[in-house]
Every structure is written in C-alpha cells, then in structure tokens.
Amino acid sequence: MTPLHLRAAGVSVLVAVHTGEAEIVHWGADLGDDLPALDALADPVAHSAFDVPVVAGIVPQASSGWLGRPGLRGSRVIDGRAGRDFSPALRVTSAACDGSTAEIVQADEAAGIEVTSRLTLHPSGLLETRNQLRNIGAAPYQLDELAVALPVPNDAAELLDLTGRWCRENHPQRNDIRRGTWVRSGRHGRTGHDSSILVAAGSAGFANRTGRVWATHLAWSGNHEQFFDALSDGRHMTGAAELLGSGEVVLEPGEVYETPSLFAAFSSDGLDGATARFHDWIRSRPHHVAVSGDRPRPVILNTWEAVYFDHRIEPLIELAEEAADIGVERFVLDDGWFRGRTDDRAGLGDWYVDEERWPDGLTPLIDAVTSRGMEFGLWVEPEMINLDSDAARAHPEWIVGPDRPDGRRPLEWRHQHIIDLVDPAAWQYVYDRIDALLRENEISYLKWDQNRDLPEHGHDGRPSTHAQTRAAYRLFAALKEAHPKVEIESCSSGGARADLGVLAHTDRVWASDCNDALERQTIQRWTGAVLPPELVGSHVGPTHAHTTGRTHDITFRVITALFGHFGIEWDIRKATAHEREILQRGIQLYKRFRGLIHSGRRVHADVTEPALAVHGVVGNDEALFAAVMLRSPVAEIPGRVRLPGLDPERRYRLAPLLPTTADFPRTTEGDAESPFVQITGPAWFDAGFEATGRFLSEVGVPLPVLRPEHAVLLHAEAI
C-alpha cells in the first residue's frame, strides 16, 4: 500500500493506494512524519457482507462494494440509447504527490472512462479537491453525476447546514447524524437563497470555539447537491456535486468534464477554526481585493433604498453632496438609469442610458460624484431581459426557455426572463454593451445583479444550466480582463449567488436585500463562516427597515454594518441630527479599523444566554468586539462575557467605542432613547479596564444591561 501524505497548518490528508484503488484514509489533525504500515488498517469482513473489505474509494463505486451514494453515475450511448457501462471499475493508473498536491488517475479501459482526482492542501490547511472525467471510449458518454466526496470519522455526531429565503439567507439548522443519506438539492439555476454555503459535521456538542469540525463548501453558482452518507457499516462520507439535468452533459470521445472545486476545512477548535482556514486561503488569492494601501475597501452609498426608480439629476446630486460630506468614498447608482426603466416591467437588456431622464448621459452625475473625491458605481443585470425591451423584440430567440417545439416560455419572475448566454450572439451583445458603458463612462464599480431563478434553462434541445453558469463566468472574466481596475459585486436578489465560484471573478457579494440590522446579525454571521468581512457587503439601512417594517436605533445599525464591507443604503438627507452624528462616527470608526476588520481573525464567543451574541475580529495588536442583545434576555444580568481569540500572554486595555455612557448619561427605565436599561453600568465601562488576554478570555467582563435589538462596540488594544 502506497501512502500519499499532504500536510499543512496542523492538517493531514492521507491517501492510500492499494489493490488498484485509491482511498482517503484520513482527513483531519496532522499525523506527523512517522506513519505506520497502512495495510494493517484494512477493515474486517462482517457476516452477510461482501467477502472482501469494502474500499470507500476516492471516487466511491458500486464495483468495490460501496453501498452509499456513488461518486460517478453515467453510461455509454450506443445507437442513441444510454445505459451501457453504467457501473465502472476504476483502477489507479498513476499517482503522484509533492507534499501539497496529490493527483490520482484512475481508468476503466473497458468502460472507456478516465477520472483524474486532484487534491491540494493549501498553506492555511484548507483542502481543495475536484475530479475530472475524460471519455476515452469510441462512443459518447452521458454523464449523470460526478461527485467530490471526503470521508468523515464515525465519531462525527451532528450535522449543521444553512437554509433561508429572500431577505433571510444563511440561517443555521442542526441535527443529529442518523443512518441513511442526507441530501440538499439546489435547483434554482443559481446558488439559491436557501442554499447552504457551509455543511459542517462535528463531534457531539461542537460549538464556535470547541469540538472537532469537518466543514465543506462547493464553489459553484448553478444547480448542485450536497450530501452526507451515514452507512449501516459505520462509515461516513460527505460531499457535493453539480446537479445535472437529463442529457445535459454528453461527452464525445476525448471530451472532458470537470467538477466544481469542493473546499474542505478541518478544525479541532470548533467552527471558528474552520472559518479561519477559509478566510486565510481566500485572502491569499492573487486577485483578492486590496484591504490596505492606496485603495482599501471604500465606504459605499447605494441609492436603491434612497430613491428606488425615481432618477432625477438634482436630488441625486444632492444625495451625492450629502454623501461626500459625511465621508462616503463610492457612490453607486442603482436600478433605473437605462432605457425605458421606470419600474421593474421593462428595459432589461437595453443597456443604454435613458435619453429622456438623462439627456446629457450619466456624465453630469459622474462629474458631481468624482469632483467630490468619490468613485462612481453602477447597477447592471446583464443576464436578464424583459419582454418589453428592444433587445427582446429584436431577438426573441435569446429568451431562455425549455426549448420546446411549441415555444412555451418559463414563468416570469419580477417580470423578467433570462438571456441565453450560451448563444454566442447573445453573449457577445451583452459583453459589448457592458464594455461600452465602462469605456464611455468613468465607472469604478459594477453592482451586478441577478434577480430570478433559472429552473427551465434549455439550449439546443437539452438542459443548459451548466453551460449558462460557465458562460456567465466567462462574461465576468472577459470584462475583468478588459477593465482590470473595475470592481464587481455579485448580487442576486441579495445573497442568492454568494459562493467561491462566482467570487473567482468578482470582488464582493451582497449578503441580502434585507438591511434590517437584527436580521443582518444572523445573515452576516453565517455568510462569514466561509467569506471574510471584506467580501460581504453590509450597509446601514433606513431607520424603518423597508423589508421587515422594524425600526432600529442608528447605533445598532452602524455596529452591525461595521463587520463587513461598510456602506449606506438610505436617503441620508432625511437623517436626524443625532443619526447623522452617529453615522459619521461610524464611518470614522470604519476607516480607522477597516484594516483590522479586513485582515484579522473572526471570532465568536460561546455564550449561555440565548439572547446574546458576542463576536469580534482579532489582529496582532488590537481587537474589536460587538456584544449584541438580539431579544429580551432570560437573565436580567447576563453575566460576564468572555472575549475569545486574544493573546493570553499579552495585556490589553478594553474600552467601549459606541455607545458610551457619555452618549446616554440618563439610563433610567423610562429613557427610551438609551440602549441601556440600568441604574448604574459595570464599574469598568466608563474608565476602561486592563487585563491579560487570558483573563479576558477565561473570566471576561460584565456588560451594560442592553435593551433588546441593541449592541455595544468594544476595543481591546495591547499595551
């Protein structure tokens, strides 16, 4: 048995090649250099079972006795009929490892297929793995599914995944692991509001800071499935695959299909440890956004919840002036600027500046923005088309549907359809129009939206969600190549396309269309389980949240927005003097600490009070923490809060930043303006507190008594 051993940052991945098959025998804690003979690890053979030990191969297959979800499903097409070679017997033809990457090639010559598996353990300890299938036969091969799967020890007892809906993305759900196969399918044609960007198996009771965790993320923006097998023989397998339609991928001889990458993080320090591996790798990418230097993540003002479709030059210039006055650095004009776009029923596809509302083009507004030292950004939705548009009238064949002889179109969604980017002419038209906008105007940023699901995408008589997703990626890449200084935000009705597939081509995601600070606390916490703060758009919305009807204090809204890529989505001309003052303080705090927020390690305290959330970001010499009262607490005084992640040997000075008792000197029961409900606050709160990192993380400090839906921002600085 030949071992292939990958090691990095306290993680080992051990692949054994034996009897012609390759099997991952360990993905977890570092094993060191001294490995035993792996032949001794062969499993026993039980009664009423196969007569040889079953190998859970790197591509699990029924021919080896695997009774869980197969890693490869497909068949040979002979005389127009699929079904031959449905059960391959892959055997290793080559295997190589350089310590960080292993490549294993397996083939079944009789079936005419070859699978190459590539596993890379990045310096952060994040594992990236993908499979490639090549048709080496003489006839077409119809691929139904090629999965990427990883073993998980059978002491994993619980499974956490995420779900949601529009304006409520990425909410956790957690269950015991039970016998059988758990499957999450995403058939939206995009990642989906209800998708799970994280699937985490863990030891019993795993938490933010404790327990062993095996977490995965599929870097793909189309249809997909995530699964977890818990077999009757005690084996566990987790994995994911692109979800293909019937006949969607048929490989001609010599053609290749490659899976999306599955990213996998092992942690012996709970969910925060897994998150750190994701963040460290993402930040190491060559194209990752700058978080310091000449162009740190700028403060954004987006016009959507300020003006909606009411595009008039004078009010927009007034809004730009107000934005510049309070410290905004990027002004983004949202939906409504292009031809015929006075509501959501028309105009998509006609990417020309509306001549009636903008007789001089966008130049007057752009000049007003840039002359005040801000960048200008623009909203676009290039993958969509309205029937009421010149583009649709001229090219009805570009409108995506099930591609039936009767011409039936799919249901409308927000009065819009999808433009068929698989069609070379449609792709080129969209590219040319967006390219022209960028060449003709001083645009630094595109908010790229995608406001509907794609359940019936067909092209040339077969499903084509796979091809549409790849075509969208090519469109992003081509525009980035032509305009390398333009940043692109991936928005999809909020957070319906927020994954590492689209982020290979874009610079941030919009986590949700909901700017309600209470909802955002959960949305951002779990989006941030994979994505670092600098990639997650987080805006201060209006006092009265448009999507929920809740009203929140400006301090709560500002503190919530700070832990991301900070922005504003609000008609700030209507702000009160108090709101304007706190908003300006928030902008100043963001500019002061954005280098920390966008490079430090995210931490989340494990607290016993269910109404309280404590999270932060820790750097080399300082840290920011937010203590958030999500609802009315069980305990009148929740007790001391421990602040995780600090250097235990260093001494820190802890002080509140926002709000302070000086902001609200009256804290009586009847003072509705105060976030505090107390006669006196904790003794340390006014003067600050000095203690070691060990003390702050083990003993902690008492908090002020906070009202529900309020927060306090704390700063710890090493001394």
N, C-alpha and C positions, 0 to 999 in steps of 0.2 A: 504494500500500500504506500503510495507516494503522497506526502503532505505538501500542500501549498499554503503558506502561512503569511497573512497580511497583518501588520501591526502598526498602530498609530494612536497616540494620545490615550493610552490606557485601554485600548480595544484590540481584540484579536478576532480575525476571521480565519478559520481553518477549514480548508477544502481537502478532502481525501479522495484520491483516485484509486479505485480498486475494482477488480473484476470487470474492467472496461467501462465502469460508470464513475461519475463524479458526484460527490455528496458534500454539502456543507455540514460538518460535524460540530462546529462551534461558531457562534456569533455572540460575543459578549465580552467579559473582562479579559484583560491581557493575560496571556498564558506564559509569557517569558520565552526563553530560548530552548529550554530543555524539555523537549516533547517526548512522550513515551511512544512505543510502537503502537500505531493506531489499529493494527489488525486485532488487538485484544479488545477493541471496543465493538466488535461485531455483535449484533443483537442476538438473543436467544430465539429459538423457534418454539412457538406455543402449540398446544393441541388445536386441531381443527383450523389449521392455517397453512399457508404455503410452506413447502418443505425446505426452503432456504430463507435466511434472513432477508427481510424486505429492505431495499435501499430507497431512502427518500432522496432521490436524485436532485441535482441542481435544476433539472427540468423534470419534475415528477411525472412518471409514466406508468400506465397500467401494465406494460410488459415486464416491469420489475416488481409487480405486486402492489404498487401504490393504489390504495382504495379511496384516497381523498380526491380533491379537485386536481385534474390533470394539468400539467404545465403547458401542454400543446394539444390543440384539437384542430383537426383538418383532415382533408382527404384528397386523393388524386382524382382529377377529372378525366375520364376516359369516354370518348364518343359523346361528350356533352353531359355525362352522368357522373356526379360526385359519389364518393364512398370507398374507393379503393385506398389501401394503405392508411386506414383510419387509426391504426394502433402501432406507432413506430417503436422500434427497439434501438434507441440511440446508444452508441458506444463511443468512448473517447478516442479521438484520432491524434490529438495533440493537447498539451497542457504546459503553460509557462507562467512564471511568477517572478517579479522583480522586487518583491517586498511590499510594494504599494498597490500593484495591479496584477490580477491574475486573469488569464484568458484561456478558456477551455473550449475546444472544438469537439463536438460530437456529431456523428453522422449515422444514418441508416442507409447504406448504399442500395439495398433492395427497395426501400420506400422512396429513394431519391430525394432525401432531405438532409440538410446540414444545419446545425444550430451552434452558433458561437455565443458563449456567455462571457461577459466582461464584468469583473468586479474590481472597483477601485476604492481603496480605503484612504480617504483624504487626510491631510495632516490634522484636521480637527477631530478625527475619529468618526466622521460621517461616512457611511458606506454608500456608494452609488453602484447600482447593478442594472444591467439591461441585457436582453437577448436579441440575437439576430438570426432570422431564418432565411436560408438560401434554397431555392428549388434547384437541385442538381439532377432532377429527372428529365425525361423527354417529353412529358405532358404537363399541362397546367396543374397547379396545386391550389386548391381552395382552402385558405386559412380561416378558421373559425375563431381561434384564440391562441395567442402566445403570451403566457403569463410570466411574471417575475416573482419568485417565491423564496422565502427565507424561513429556516427552522427557528422555533422559539422553545426554550426548555419547558418541560411539562409542569414546572412549579409556577409558571405564569397562571394567575388565578382570576384576573379581572381584565376586562377589555373596555377601553374608553375610545369613543369616537365622537364626531361632531355632526350636528344637523342644524336646520334652520329654515328660513324662508326669507322673502324680500323684507328688508328692514329688520331682520333678526337673524343674521348669519352667525355661524360658528358658535353654537351653544352646545355644551357637552352633554353626553349621555353615557352612562356607565353601567355595566352588567357583569355578573359572574360569567366566566367561561364555562360553557356547558358542552356536552358531547354533541357533535354534529358540525355542520358547516354554516358559518355566519357570512352573509353576503350583503354588501351595499352596492346597488347599481345606480349609475347616473346616466340618464338617457336624455339629457337636456340639449345635447349638441354643443354644450359649453360645460364648464366645470360645475355650475349649478349653485343656487342659493343654499340648497340643502346638502351640499357635498361635504365630505369630511376631509379637510386638508391634512388631518392627522389621525392615524389609527395607532393606539398605544396599548399594548399588552403589558401587564405588570404583575409583580408579586402582590400578594394579598395586602390591601390597605395602602398601596403606593400613593404618594402624595407629591406636593410641589418639591419638597426637599429630601424626601426619603423614599426608599424602595428601589427595586430593580425595574427598569422600563425598557421595552423594545418598541420603538416608535417608527412608523413609516409614512412616507408622503410620495404620491405619484405625480411626477412632473408632466402633467398633460391637461389640455384645456378642452378636450372633447369628451365623448362618451367613454365610460370607464366602469370597471368593477373592482371593488376591494373585498378581500375575503380573509377568513380565519378558519382553518381546519382544526378541530379537536377530535382526533380519531379514537376509536374504541381501543386501539393498541397503546394509547397514551401519548402519541405523537401530536405535536402542534406545528402548524405551518401558517405563516401569514404572507400575504402577497397582494398583487394587483395586476390588472391588465387593461388594455384598451378594449372597450366593448364594441365589437364589430357587428354590423348588420349582415344579413344573409347575402352571401356573394359579394360582400364589399371589397375584400382583398382576395384576388385570384392572381397568383404568381405564375408568370410564364417561365419557361426554362431559363435559368440564370438570374432571374429577378430576386430581389431581396426585400424583406420586411424587417424593420427594427422596432422593438418596443420602446415606449417612453421609459425614461430612467425612473427607477424606484430608489428613493433616498431613505436610508435607514439609520437610526441613531439609537445606540445602546447607552444606558446610563445606570450607574449604581447609586446615583444621587437624586432620584426622582425625576419628575417632569422637567424641572429647571435644568438638570444636567443634559437631557436630550435636546432641549431648546438651545442650549449653548453650542452644541455641536452643529445644529442647523445654522445658527447665526454666524458662527465662526467661518463656516465654509462659504456661505452666501457673501460675506464681506471680503472674502479672499478672491472672488471672481475678478478677472481683469476689467470687465465692463461695469463693475459695481459703481454706484453713484458716489460722487465725492461727498464727504461729510466734513471736510475741513478745507483749509487753503483758500483759494480765490472764490470758490463757489460752493459754500456749504448749503445745506438744504434750506431754501428761502421760505420766508413767511408768505403764504398764499392768501389771496382773496378771490373766491369764486363767486360769480354773480348769480348763480341759479336761484337760491332762496332769497336773494335780494330783489330781483326784477322778473324772474321767470322769462316769459316770451316778450315782455314789454321792452323792446330795444329802441331807445331814443338816445341820441347822442348826448344831449345836455345832462340828463340825470346820470348817465354812465360816466361822464367826465366828472360830475360832482362826486360820484362814488369813488372814482379813482383818486381825486384830490383828498378825500377823507382817508382813504386807504394809505396814501403816501404819508399823510400827517401822523398817523399812529404807528408807522414803521413797517407797513407791508412792503414786500420785495418782489412779488409776482402777482399780476392782475390777470385773471382768467375769465374771458368772455364765454359764457356757456351757450346752450342751445337757443336758436332763434335768429341767427345772423345771416343765414343763407337764403337763397331764392325761394320765395313762397312759404317761408316757415314762420307763420304767425301762431300756430298751435301744433299739436303733435299728429295732425292728419295729413300733412303734405310736406313736400320738399326734400325728404331724404333721397339722396342720390344726385341731387343738383348742387354740387359743391362749388357754387359761385356766390359771391357776396350779393345780397339782395339790393337791387338798384334803387328800389323805392325808399326803403328805410335807411339805406347807406349810399346816398347819391355820390358821395366822394370816396366810396370804399371804406375800408377799415382804417385807412391812414390817419384821419383826424383823432380817432380814439387811441390808436397805437402811439401817435406822437404825444398825446396827452399823458399816456402811461410812461413811456420811456423818458420823456423830458423830466419826469419827476423821479427818475432813478430806479424805476421798476421794470421788470421784464413783462412781456405780454404773452399770454397763452390763449389758446382757442380750443373750443369743444368741437369734436367731429364724431361721426358714427359711420365710418366708411363701409362697414359690412352690411348695411341695411338700406332699404329702398321703400318709399311709399308708392302706392299705385298712382296717387296724384303727384306725379313728378314728370318732368320732361324725359328723364332717363328711362323711366318705366314705359312711357308712351312710345319712345323710340325703340326700346329693346325689351319687349315683354319676355323674350326668351331668357333674359338674365335673371328672372324672378325664380327663385328656388321652389321646387315642389317635389312631389313623389314621382315625377317624370312618368305620368300615365298617358296612354293614348287619348283619353277624354279630356286631358288638360286640367284636371282638378287641382286647385291650389290649396295649400295648407291653410289652417285657421290664421286669421290675423291676430297680432299681439301688439297692443299700443298702435293700432292702425298701420302696422308696418310688416314688411316681408324681408327676406334675406336675399342679398345679391350673390349670384353664383360665382364665387372667386375661383372655382375650378375651371370655369370658362376663361380661356386666355384673353379674350377680348374684354370681358368684364373686369378681370383682374387689372389689365393694362389701363382701362378707363379710370378705375379708382385710383391706381397709382399716379397717373398723370394729373388728375385733379388735385390730389393732396400735395403732390410735388409742386404743382404750380402755385398753390396757396402759400407754401413755405418759401418759394423763390420770390414771390411778388410782395410778400409782407414780412416785416421784422417779427417773426414768431419764434419764441424760445421754447415753447411747451405745447404739447397737444394732450388734451383730455380726451382719450379715445374710448368712446362708449360702445356698448353692445347690448341693446335693451330688449332682447327676446330670446326665448329658447328656440332650438332648431331640431324638432323631433322628426321631421319628414324631409331630410335633405337627400335629394337624389340628383344624379347626373349620369347621362348616357345609359339610362335604364337600370341603374343599380344604386344602392345606398352610397352616400359620399361624404358623410360627416368626417371621416378620416382625412379625405383629400381636402375638404374645406378647411379643416383645422390647420393642416400643413400649408395650405395656400395663404391663410391669414398670417401664419408665422413668416412666410416668405415676404409678405407685404410689409410687415413690421421691419424685417431685416433690410429690405431694399431701401425703404425710406430712411432708416437709420444710417445706412451706408452713404446715401446721398446727402444727408443732413446730420452729420455726427454730433453736432452741438445741440440739437433739439432733443429735449426730454419728452418721453411719452408716458402717460399714466394709463394703466389698464383699468377701466371702469366697465362694469357690466350690470346695469341696473343696481349698482352698488357693488357687492362682493361676489358676484356670480362667476367671475373669472379671476381668481386670485390664487395663483399656483406658480410653481417654479418653471413650468413650461412657458407660460406667457412672459414670465419675468426674465427669461433668457433674452428677450427682445425689448423689454420695457423697463421703466425706471422707478415705478411705484404702482401700487394698487389702491383703489378706492374701496375701503373695507365694507362700507354700507351706505345706502342712501339715507339712512337714519342718522341724524345728528343729535338726537336726544342723548344727553350725557349719561343717563342711567343705562340705557340700552348699550351705549358705546363701551361702558366698562366691561361688559361680558364679551361683546363682539371683538374688541381690541385685545383683551387678554388672550383669547383663543386663536385669533388670527396671528398674534405674536408668538404663539407656541412654535410656529415654523418661521415666520417672517420677521426680520428685525425692524425696529421702530422707524428707521429712515425710509423704509419702503411702504409704510402704511399711512395713507392719508387720514388725517384726524383734524376735524375742523370745529371751531366754536360756532354753533348754530344760533338761531334766534332765541330770545327769551322763551317764547312759546314755540315748542317743537312742532314743526309742520306735520310730521309723520305720526306722532303719538298724542298730541294735544297737551303734553305735560309742560309745566313751567319750571324752569330751574334758575337758580342764582348764578350770576356771572362767574363767581369764583369756582363753583363746581364745574361749569362748562370749560373754563380755562384750564383747570388742573387736569381734567380728563383729556383735553386735546394736546397737552404738553408732551405726553408719552407716545408720540408718533411724529409724522411729518406735519408740523403745525400749520393750521390755516384758519380762515374765517369764511363762513357761508351765511351771510346775514347782511341786511341793509343797515350798516353801521351809522348811517345818517339818523336813524331812529333811536340810537342808543342814548340812555340817560347819562348824566354826568358821572354817576357812580360806575355804571357799566363801562363807560369809555375809559375811566381811570384804571379799573381793574384789568381791562383788556390790554391797555398799554403796558401795565406792569407784567402781564402775562407774556406779551411779545418781548419785552426786555429780558424776562427770565428765560424764555426760549432761546433768544440769541446768546445769552450768557452760557447756557448749559447744553446747547444742541450738540456740541462736540462730544460731551459726555453721553447724552441720550442716544446718540447715533454711533457710538463705539463701545459703550460699556456693556456689562453683562446684566441681562434681565433677571430679576429675582422675584419670587412670590412667597410670602410667609405662609406657613401653615397655622391657621388660627382656629380656635374652638368656637368663637362667636360666629354663627352662620350669616349674620347681617353685615359683618365686617370683612373688607378685603384690604390687604396690605401688599403693595407691590413697589418695585423700585428698579433703579439701574445703578450699577456699581462700577466705578472706574478705579484707576490706580490710586488716586489721592482724594477722591470725594465720591459722594453718592447722593442721589435724590430718591425719596420715598414718598408715596402717596398712601394715606390712610383714608379709606372710603367707607362711609356708612351707607350701605345700599338700601336698607329699610330699617324699620324700628327694631332695635336690638332686643334680644332675650334678657340680657343683664342690663341693669341700669348703668353700671360702670363696667365696660367690657374687660377691664384688667390690663395688665401690662402687655405691650405689643413688642415682640422680638423683631429685630431688623436684620435680615439674613444677608450673607454674602460679604460682609466686611472682613478685612484682615484682622484675625484675632489678636495679633501681637501689636497692632498699632493703636494709637489713642486718637479719638475723634471728638470734635466739637459738634454737637447736634443742636440745631435751631430751626424754628418754623420760618417758612418763607411766605406762605399765603394760605389762609389768612392768619393774622396775628391778633392777639387780644387788643393791640392798639387800634386795629381796624374796627373792632366792635367792643368798646370798653364796657358797654352795658350787656350783660349776659343773663338777664333775668328771664323768668319763664315766659313773660309776655312780650319779649322783644323778638318779634317775628323776623326782623331783618338779620339777626345774628345766626350764624351756623352753630353756635354753641348753646347748650341748654345746661347751665351750671351756675352755681353761686360763686365758686372760685375754680380756676383751672388747675391743672397739675403744677406743682411747685417749680418744675424746671422750665416751663413753657415760655415765660417772659425773658428770663435771663440766659437761657441756653443750658447745655449740660455737657460735661466732658466725661468720657469713659472709653474703655478699650473696645475694640471690635468684638472681642469675646464676650464682654459684659452685655453689649447691646444685642448680640445675637442669642445669648443664653438667658439673660434676665429681662432685658427690654426696658421700656419706659411706659408710663401711663399716658393715655391720650386725653385731650379735652373730650367732654361729653358732646358728641356731634348729633345734630338733628339728622333724620333720615334724608338721603339724597344730598349729602354734603361731604366735603373732603377737606383734608389739610395736607399741605405740601411741606416736607421736611428736608433739610440739607444736612448731611454729615460730611465734615471736612477733616482730613487727617492733620494732626498738629505735632 
